[in-house]
Amino acid sequence: MTDPSGAQDGSASGPTIGRRSFVGVGAASLISAGVGFAVLLIVPIAFGADVASATVFLTFWSFLFVWFGILGGLSAETTRAVHVSDRDPRPAAERREPRMLPVGLVVGVTIGVLLWATGFWWAPLVLGPDSTALAVPLSCGVALFSGHATIVGILGGRLQWSTYTRLLIGDSLLRLALVGAAAVVAATVAGFAVAASISTLAWLIGLLFSPTLRSAGRARADAGLGDFLKRVGHACLASGSSAVLVVGFPVLLSLTSSHEVYRAAAGLLLAISFTRAPLLIPLNAYQGVAIAHFVNNRSAGLRALAPVGRLIALIAVGGAVLGGLLGPWLLTLVYGPDYVVGSWTVAGLVLAAGMLALVTITGALCLALDKHRAYSGGWIAATVLAVLLLLLPLPIELRAVLSLLLGPLAGLAIHYLALRPRKSDRAAGSGHTSPPAGAPSPTDEPKGIA
C-alpha cells in the first residue's frame, strides 16, 4: 500500500515517514497549536473584564478536550491495530474482524449519551451553577470526535501522512472559523461552547471527497471484537489519564479549590495552557508517527527513546528560563492586570510540561510493544499522585506546579520498569544462536524516521 504522498507501506525495511511528510505533520501540529493559542486569545478578550465567564469557558474547553483525549486512545490503538492488520495475508472475503470506524463511533456515541444523561450532576459540579445546558454541545462534540480519532489512527497506522496532515489542518481551521464566528455573533459561554464542540466535523466532510478516507473507514482490526475492545479500553484509560493531566488539569483544580479561589484563577489556567502547548501539541500530532516507528523497531527498546528524550529535556529547560523571564509580562500585556502569574510559577509549569512529554513518549513505546497494562497503569499512577498533591493545603499556584511536576514521576517509573530489558532477554541477546533470516538482531540500531 502506498500513500499518495509517497510514503512506504510501513514495513520494517523502510522508514516510518519521509522527510516531506515529516515536515507536513510538523506544519499541521504548528497550525493546531496556533489555533489553540488563537482560541485562548479570542475568548478572554471577547469577555473583557468578565473574568468569571472566561474561567467557565476555559474549564469547559479543558473538560471537552479531556474527553477528546480519552478518545485519543482510539487513535493510538487503531494505529497499532491497522499496522498489523493490513499485513494479514488472508483474502478480504475471509476476514471477520470488525471494521474499526463503526466500533469507534459506537464507543463515542455511547460516551456522549452518558454525558448528556448525567449532565444535571457533573455540569454544576465542574462548570458551576446554571451550566447544565452545556452538557448538550459537549456530548455532541464527543460523539463526533470518535470518528475523527479512529480515522486519524488508521491513517497513521497506514503511514498515509499526506491525508493525515490535511485532516488535522482541516479540523484545526474549522475550529478557528467557528470560534471566530461565535465571537462575532454569539460571544457567550454557550456560543463558544457550541462552536468548540461541533468543530470536529472535518472527517465527515472529508469522507465525501477523499477515497483515502473512505478506504480508512473500511479498515479492519487485527483481532476479534472482544479483544479489540479490551485493547481500546486499556488505551482509552491511559489516554484519559494523560488527558486529565495534559488538557484537563483545570477541571482537577476546580474540584480541589474553593469556588472563590478558582473563579479568580483565569491567569493560572492560561499559563498552564500556554506553557504546555509548545511541547505537547507537536508531540501529540507525532504520536502516530512514534507508535508506527516503535512498532517497526521493536528490538531497539528503550534505546529508541534516547534522541527524543534528550530533545524534550533541552526544550523544557530552555523554555523554563524564557517562560520565567517573559511569561508574566506577556500575560498582563495581552490580557490586562487581572491575569497575574508569578515567574517561578511559569518556569515550573514549563518544566512540568517536559515531564508530561516524557511520560507521553514512554507510553507510546509501551503501546507499540503491546504492553497495554503498563501503558494505562503508568498514566493512572501519574494522575493519582497529581490529584493527591492537589489536596495539600497550599496556595493554588504551588499546588498546580507540584502536581504537574511530580505526578508524572510515578508514570515514568512504571513505564520504565515495563520497558527495561529483562535478564532473559539480555541472555538471549548475548548467545551465539543466529537470528532468523531478516529478523533484527539485538544490537540493531533503530531505523530512522526520515
BELJO-V679388 format. One record per pair of residues at least 24 apart in sequence whose C-alpha atoms are under 8 Angstrom apart, sorted by sequence separation. I is the first residue (numbers start at 1). J is the second residue. D is the distance in Angstrom with one decimal. If there is no record, write none. Layout:
# BELJO-V679388
i:I j:J d:D
i:I j:J d:D
This chain:
# BELJO-V679388
i:115 j:139 d:5.7
i:175 j:199 d:4.7
i:323 j:347 d:5.5
i:383 j:407 d:6.4
i:174 j:199 d:5.8
i:175 j:200 d:7.4
i:322 j:347 d:7.9
i:382 j:407 d:4.7
i:383 j:408 d:7.5
i:385 j:410 d:7.2
i:112 j:138 d:7.7
i:113 j:139 d:6.5
i:174 j:200 d:7.8
i:247 j:273 d:7.6
i:320 j:346 d:7.3
i:321 j:347 d:6.4
i:381 j:407 d:7.8
i:382 j:408 d:4.7
i:112 j:139 d:4.1
i:320 j:347 d:4.3
i:323 j:350 d:7.1
i:382 j:409 d:6.7
i:111 j:139 d:7.6
i:112 j:140 d:6.3
i:171 j:199 d:6.8
i:174 j:202 d:7.2
i:319 j:347 d:7.7
i:320 j:348 d:6.8
i:382 j:410 d:5.1
i:112 j:141 d:7.9
i:171 j:200 d:6.0
i:320 j:349 d:7.8
i:379 j:408 d:7.7
i:381 j:410 d:5.7
i:382 j:411 d:4.8
i:74 j:104 d:6.8
i:112 j:142 d:5.6
i:171 j:201 d:7.3
i:246 j:276 d:7.7
i:320 j:350 d:5.1
i:381 j:411 d:5.6
i:111 j:142 d:7.3
i:112 j:143 d:5.3
i:171 j:202 d:5.2
i:319 j:350 d:6.3
i:320 j:351 d:6.0
i:380 j:411 d:7.4
i:111 j:143 d:7.2
i:170 j:202 d:6.0
i:171 j:203 d:7.6
i:319 j:351 d:7.8
i:378 j:410 d:6.7
i:379 j:411 d:5.3
i:109 j:142 d:7.4
i:110 j:143 d:7.7
i:279 j:312 d:7.7
i:317 j:350 d:7.9
i:378 j:411 d:3.8
i:108 j:142 d:6.2
i:109 j:143 d:4.5
i:246 j:280 d:7.8
i:316 j:350 d:6.1
i:317 j:351 d:6.6
i:377 j:411 d:7.4
i:378 j:412 d:6.7
i:108 j:143 d:4.5
i:109 j:144 d:7.8
i:167 j:202 d:6.8
i:316 j:351 d:5.3
i:378 j:413 d:7.5
i:108 j:144 d:7.3
i:167 j:203 d:6.7
i:279 j:315 d:7.9
i:378 j:414 d:5.1
i:71 j:108 d:7.4
i:108 j:145 d:7.3
i:109 j:146 d:7.8
i:316 j:353 d:7.3
i:377 j:414 d:7.1
i:378 j:415 d:5.8
i:105 j:143 d:6.9
i:108 j:146 d:4.9
i:316 j:354 d:5.1
i:105 j:144 d:7.9
i:107 j:146 d:7.3
i:108 j:147 d:7.8
i:167 j:206 d:7.6
i:315 j:354 d:7.8
i:374 j:414 d:6.5
i:375 j:415 d:6.6
i:105 j:146 d:5.5
i:313 j:354 d:6.5
i:374 j:415 d:6.0
i:104 j:146 d:5.8
i:105 j:147 d:5.6
i:312 j:354 d:6.2
i:104 j:147 d:6.4
i:374 j:418 d:6.2
i:312 j:357 d:7.2
i:101 j:147 d:6.5
i:104 j:150 d:6.0
i:312 j:358 d:7.3
i:371 j:418 d:7.5
i:275 j:323 d:7.6
i:356 j:404 d:7.8
i:101 j:150 d:5.9
i:163 j:212 d:7.3
i:309 j:358 d:6.7
i:352 j:401 d:7.1
i:359 j:408 d:6.5
i:366 j:415 d:7.0
i:100 j:150 d:7.1
i:101 j:151 d:6.9
i:163 j:213 d:7.7
i:355 j:405 d:6.5
i:362 j:412 d:7.3
i:353 j:404 d:7.6
i:148 j:200 d:6.9
i:151 j:203 d:7.6
i:345 j:397 d:6.5
i:349 j:401 d:5.7
i:352 j:404 d:5.3
i:353 j:405 d:7.7
i:356 j:408 d:6.0
i:359 j:411 d:6.4
i:363 j:415 d:6.7
i:366 j:418 d:7.6
i:148 j:201 d:7.9
i:345 j:398 d:7.2
i:348 j:401 d:5.8
i:352 j:405 d:4.2
i:355 j:408 d:6.1
i:359 j:412 d:5.6
i:362 j:415 d:6.3
i:366 j:419 d:6.9
i:144 j:198 d:7.5
i:148 j:202 d:7.8
i:351 j:405 d:6.9
i:352 j:406 d:7.8
i:355 j:409 d:7.6
i:358 j:412 d:7.5
i:362 j:416 d:7.7
i:138 j:193 d:7.6
i:141 j:196 d:7.9
i:142 j:197 d:7.6
i:145 j:200 d:5.7
i:148 j:203 d:5.6
i:349 j:404 d:7.3
i:134 j:190 d:6.6
i:137 j:193 d:6.6
i:138 j:194 d:7.8
i:141 j:197 d:4.3
i:144 j:200 d:6.2
i:145 j:201 d:7.9
i:147 j:203 d:7.2
i:271 j:327 d:7.8
i:305 j:361 d:7.6
i:345 j:401 d:6.7
i:349 j:405 d:7.4
i:359 j:415 d:7.9
i:137 j:194 d:5.3
i:140 j:197 d:6.9
i:141 j:198 d:5.4
i:144 j:201 d:6.8
i:305 j:362 d:7.4
i:348 j:405 d:7.4
i:140 j:198 d:7.1
i:141 j:199 d:7.7
i:134 j:193 d:7.1
i:138 j:197 d:5.8
i:141 j:200 d:7.0
i:137 j:197 d:5.7
i:271 j:331 d:7.9
i:137 j:198 d:7.4
i:155 j:216 d:6.7
i:151 j:213 d:7.2
i:154 j:216 d:6.1
i:267 j:331 d:7.5
i:301 j:365 d:7.9
i:151 j:216 d:6.3
i:154 j:219 d:7.4
i:151 j:217 d:6.6
i:59 j:126 d:7.8
i:60 j:127 d:6.7
i:59 j:127 d:6.6
i:271 j:341 d:7.5
i:298 j:368 d:7.9
i:56 j:127 d:5.9
i:267 j:338 d:7.4
i:268 j:339 d:7.6
i:275 j:346 d:7.2
i:290 j:361 d:7.8
i:294 j:365 d:6.1
i:298 j:369 d:6.6
i:56 j:128 d:7.6
i:74 j:146 d:7.6
i:78 j:150 d:6.5
i:82 j:154 d:6.1
i:86 j:158 d:8.0
i:267 j:339 d:4.2
i:268 j:340 d:7.8
i:10 j:83 d:7.5
i:266 j:339 d:6.6
i:267 j:340 d:5.9
i:268 j:341 d:6.2
i:276 j:349 d:7.5
i:280 j:353 d:7.2
i:291 j:364 d:5.7
i:295 j:368 d:5.2
i:64 j:138 d:6.2
i:68 j:142 d:6.5
i:71 j:145 d:7.6
i:75 j:149 d:5.0
i:79 j:153 d:4.5
i:83 j:157 d:4.7
i:267 j:341 d:6.3
i:272 j:346 d:7.9
i:275 j:349 d:6.2
i:276 j:350 d:6.4
i:279 j:353 d:6.9
i:283 j:357 d:7.3
i:287 j:361 d:7.7
i:290 j:364 d:6.8
i:291 j:365 d:6.5
i:294 j:368 d:5.8
i:295 j:369 d:6.7
i:67 j:142 d:6.5
i:71 j:146 d:6.1
i:74 j:149 d:6.0
i:75 j:150 d:5.2
i:78 j:153 d:5.1
i:79 j:154 d:5.2
i:82 j:157 d:5.5
i:83 j:158 d:6.1
i:271 j:346 d:6.6
i:275 j:350 d:5.2
i:279 j:354 d:7.1
i:290 j:365 d:7.8
i:294 j:369 d:7.6
i:74 j:150 d:5.6
i:75 j:151 d:7.5
i:77 j:153 d:7.3
i:78 j:154 d:5.5
i:79 j:155 d:7.4
i:81 j:157 d:7.5
i:82 j:158 d:6.8
i:280 j:356 d:7.9
i:291 j:367 d:7.4
i:292 j:368 d:7.4
i:64 j:141 d:7.8
i:68 j:145 d:6.6
i:72 j:149 d:5.9
i:75 j:152 d:6.2
i:76 j:153 d:6.0
i:79 j:156 d:5.6
i:80 j:157 d:6.1
i:272 j:349 d:6.4
i:276 j:353 d:4.9
i:280 j:357 d:6.1
i:287 j:364 d:7.0
i:291 j:368 d:5.4
i:64 j:142 d:7.6
i:68 j:146 d:7.9
i:71 j:149 d:6.5
i:75 j:153 d:3.8
i:79 j:157 d:4.0
i:271 j:349 d:7.8
i:275 j:353 d:6.9
i:276 j:354 d:7.9
i:279 j:357 d:6.9
i:74 j:153 d:7.0
i:75 j:154 d:7.2
i:78 j:157 d:7.1
i:79 j:158 d:7.6
i:246 j:356 d:7.1
i:245 j:356 d:7.9
i:101 j:217 d:5.5
i:100 j:217 d:7.4
i:101 j:218 d:7.2
i:302 j:419 d:6.5
i:99 j:217 d:7.6
i:100 j:218 d:7.4
i:101 j:219 d:7.5
i:242 j:360 d:7.7
i:301 j:419 d:6.9
i:302 j:420 d:6.8
i:99 j:218 d:5.9
i:100 j:219 d:6.2
i:301 j:420 d:7.7
i:99 j:219 d:5.5
i:100 j:220 d:5.6
i:301 j:421 d:7.8
i:99 j:220 d:4.2
i:100 j:221 d:5.9
i:98 j:220 d:5.5
i:99 j:221 d:6.2
i:97 j:220 d:5.9
i:98 j:221 d:5.9
i:97 j:221 d:5.7
i:97 j:222 d:6.7
i:98 j:223 d:7.9
i:126 j:251 d:6.5
i:97 j:223 d:5.8
i:98 j:224 d:6.6
i:97 j:224 d:5.1
i:98 j:225 d:5.9
i:96 j:224 d:7.7
i:97 j:225 d:6.7
i:126 j:254 d:6.7
i:126 j:255 d:6.9
i:268 j:397 d:7.1
i:125 j:255 d:7.7
i:159 j:289 d:7.9
i:157 j:288 d:7.0
i:57 j:189 d:5.7
i:61 j:193 d:7.5
i:156 j:288 d:5.2
i:235 j:367 d:7.9
i:56 j:189 d:7.3
i:60 j:193 d:7.2
i:64 j:197 d:7.5
i:156 j:289 d:6.5
i:159 j:292 d:7.9
i:256 j:390 d:6.5
i:54 j:189 d:7.9
i:57 j:192 d:7.6
i:61 j:196 d:7.6
i:85 j:220 d:6.8
i:153 j:288 d:6.8
i:157 j:292 d:6.2
i:241 j:376 d:7.8
i:252 j:387 d:7.2
i:256 j:391 d:6.4
i:261 j:396 d:7.9
i:25 j:161 d:7.1
i:32 j:168 d:7.5
i:53 j:189 d:6.7
i:57 j:193 d:7.2
i:85 j:221 d:6.0
i:156 j:292 d:7.4
i:24 j:161 d:7.8
i:28 j:165 d:5.8
i:32 j:169 d:6.9
i:35 j:172 d:6.3
i:39 j:176 d:7.0
i:46 j:183 d:6.5
i:82 j:219 d:7.1
i:85 j:222 d:4.5
i:235 j:372 d:6.9
i:238 j:375 d:6.2
i:239 j:376 d:7.5
i:242 j:379 d:5.7
i:253 j:390 d:7.4
i:24 j:162 d:7.3
i:28 j:166 d:7.7
i:31 j:169 d:6.7
i:35 j:173 d:7.2
i:38 j:176 d:7.5
i:42 j:180 d:7.5
i:82 j:220 d:7.0
i:84 j:222 d:6.3
i:234 j:372 d:6.0
i:238 j:376 d:3.9
i:241 j:379 d:5.4
i:242 j:380 d:7.8
i:245 j:383 d:6.6
i:25 j:164 d:7.8
i:29 j:168 d:7.8
i:82 j:221 d:6.1
i:234 j:373 d:6.8
i:237 j:376 d:6.0
i:238 j:377 d:7.1
i:241 j:380 d:5.5
i:244 j:383 d:7.2
i:257 j:396 d:7.4
i:21 j:161 d:5.8
i:25 j:165 d:5.4
i:28 j:168 d:6.1
i:32 j:172 d:5.4
i:35 j:175 d:7.7
i:39 j:179 d:7.0
i:43 j:183 d:7.2
i:47 j:187 d:7.4
i:81 j:221 d:5.6
i:82 j:222 d:6.7
i:235 j:375 d:7.5
i:238 j:378 d:7.6
i:239 j:379 d:7.6
i:21 j:162 d:6.4
i:24 j:165 d:6.2
i:28 j:169 d:5.4
i:31 j:172 d:7.0
i:35 j:176 d:6.0
i:42 j:183 d:7.3
i:46 j:187 d:6.6
i:47 j:188 d:7.9
i:81 j:222 d:5.4
i:231 j:372 d:7.1
i:234 j:375 d:7.8
i:235 j:376 d:6.6
i:238 j:379 d:5.4
i:241 j:382 d:7.9
i:242 j:383 d:7.3
i:245 j:386 d:8.0
i:299 j:440 d:6.6
i:17 j:159 d:7.0
i:234 j:376 d:5.9
i:238 j:380 d:6.6
i:241 j:383 d:6.0
i:299 j:441 d:7.2
i:300 j:442 d:7.2
i:304 j:446 d:6.1
i:16 j:159 d:7.1
i:78 j:221 d:7.4
i:237 j:380 d:7.9
i:253 j:396 d:7.9
i:299 j:442 d:5.9
i:300 j:443 d:7.8
i:303 j:446 d:7.8
i:17 j:161 d:7.7
i:43 j:187 d:8.0
i:300 j:444 d:6.9
i:299 j:444 d:7.3
i:300 j:445 d:6.4
i:300 j:446 d:5.6
i:253 j:400 d:7.6
i:299 j:446 d:7.8
i:10 j:158 d:6.8
i:9 j:158 d:6.7
i:10 j:159 d:6.3
i:43 j:192 d:7.8
i:297 j:446 d:5.5
i:9 j:159 d:6.6
i:297 j:447 d:6.6
i:8 j:159 d:7.0
i:296 j:447 d:7.9
i:7 j:159 d:6.2
i:7 j:160 d:6.5
i:7 j:161 d:7.2
i:77 j:231 d:7.0
i:3 j:158 d:7.9
i:5 j:160 d:7.3
i:77 j:232 d:6.0
i:3 j:159 d:6.9
i:4 j:160 d:7.3
i:5 j:161 d:7.0
i:293 j:449 d:6.8
i:1 j:158 d:7.9
i:3 j:160 d:4.7
i:5 j:162 d:5.4
i:2 j:160 d:7.6
i:3 j:161 d:7.3
i:4 j:162 d:6.8
i:74 j:232 d:6.0
i:77 j:235 d:6.3
i:3 j:162 d:7.3
i:73 j:232 d:6.4
i:76 j:235 d:6.9
i:245 j:404 d:7.1
i:73 j:233 d:7.8
i:73 j:234 d:7.9
i:74 j:235 d:7.0
i:73 j:235 d:4.5
i:74 j:236 d:6.6
i:73 j:236 d:4.0
i:72 j:236 d:6.7
i:73 j:237 d:7.5
i:71 j:236 d:5.9
i:73 j:238 d:7.3
i:70 j:236 d:5.0
i:73 j:239 d:5.2
i:70 j:237 d:6.8
i:72 j:239 d:6.1
i:73 j:240 d:7.6
i:70 j:238 d:7.8
i:71 j:239 d:7.4
i:72 j:240 d:7.9
i:70 j:239 d:5.0
i:71 j:240 d:7.5
i:69 j:239 d:5.9
i:70 j:240 d:3.8
i:69 j:240 d:5.6
i:70 j:241 d:7.6
i:67 j:240 d:7.1
i:69 j:242 d:7.6
i:70 j:243 d:6.5
i:66 j:240 d:6.7
i:69 j:243 d:4.9
i:67 j:243 d:7.8
i:66 j:243 d:5.1
i:65 j:243 d:7.4
i:66 j:244 d:5.8
i:69 j:247 d:7.9
i:66 j:247 d:6.0
i:65 j:247 d:6.2
i:66 j:248 d:5.1
i:65 j:248 d:6.9
i:63 j:247 d:7.8
i:62 j:247 d:5.6
i:63 j:248 d:5.7
i:62 j:248 d:4.9
i:62 j:249 d:7.4
i:62 j:250 d:6.5
i:63 j:251 d:6.5
i:62 j:251 d:6.9
i:59 j:250 d:5.9
i:58 j:250 d:7.9
i:59 j:251 d:6.2
i:55 j:263 d:6.2
i:58 j:266 d:7.8
i:55 j:264 d:7.8
i:79 j:288 d:6.5
i:83 j:292 d:7.3
i:55 j:265 d:7.3
i:52 j:263 d:5.6
i:55 j:266 d:5.2
i:58 j:269 d:7.4
i:76 j:287 d:7.8
i:80 j:291 d:7.0
i:51 j:263 d:7.6
i:52 j:264 d:7.0
i:54 j:266 d:6.9
i:76 j:288 d:6.7
i:79 j:291 d:7.3
i:80 j:292 d:7.0
i:51 j:264 d:7.1
i:75 j:288 d:7.7
i:79 j:292 d:7.2
i:52 j:266 d:7.9
i:55 j:269 d:7.9
i:51 j:266 d:6.7
i:76 j:291 d:7.6
i:80 j:295 d:7.6
i:40 j:270 d:7.4
i:37 j:274 d:7.3
i:33 j:277 d:6.4
i:33 j:278 d:7.3
i:33 j:281 d:6.0
i:32 j:281 d:7.4
i:33 j:282 d:7.6
i:30 j:281 d:7.9
i:29 j:281 d:6.3
i:30 j:282 d:6.9
i:29 j:282 d:4.9
i:26 j:282 d:6.8
i:29 j:285 d:5.6
i:28 j:285 d:7.7
i:26 j:285 d:7.7
i:25 j:285 d:7.0
i:26 j:286 d:7.7
i:25 j:286 d:7.0
i:17 j:289 d:7.2
i:16 j:289 d:7.0
i:16 j:292 d:6.5
i:16 j:293 d:5.4
i:15 j:293 d:7.9
i:16 j:296 d:7.5
i:10 j:292 d:7.6
i:12 j:296 d:4.8
i:11 j:296 d:6.8
i:12 j:297 d:7.1
i:10 j:296 d:7.5
i:51 j:338 d:7.9
i:80 j:367 d:7.9
i:80 j:368 d:6.5
i:45 j:335 d:6.9
i:77 j:367 d:7.8
i:44 j:335 d:7.5
i:76 j:367 d:7.8
i:22 j:450 d:7.3
i:18 j:449 d:6.8
i:19 j:450 d:5.0
i:15 j:447 d:6.6
i:16 j:448 d:7.4
i:17 j:449 d:5.2
i:18 j:450 d:4.6
i:14 j:447 d:7.9
i:15 j:448 d:5.8
i:16 j:449 d:5.0
i:17 j:450 d:5.5
i:15 j:449 d:5.1
i:16 j:450 d:7.1
i:15 j:450 d:6.0
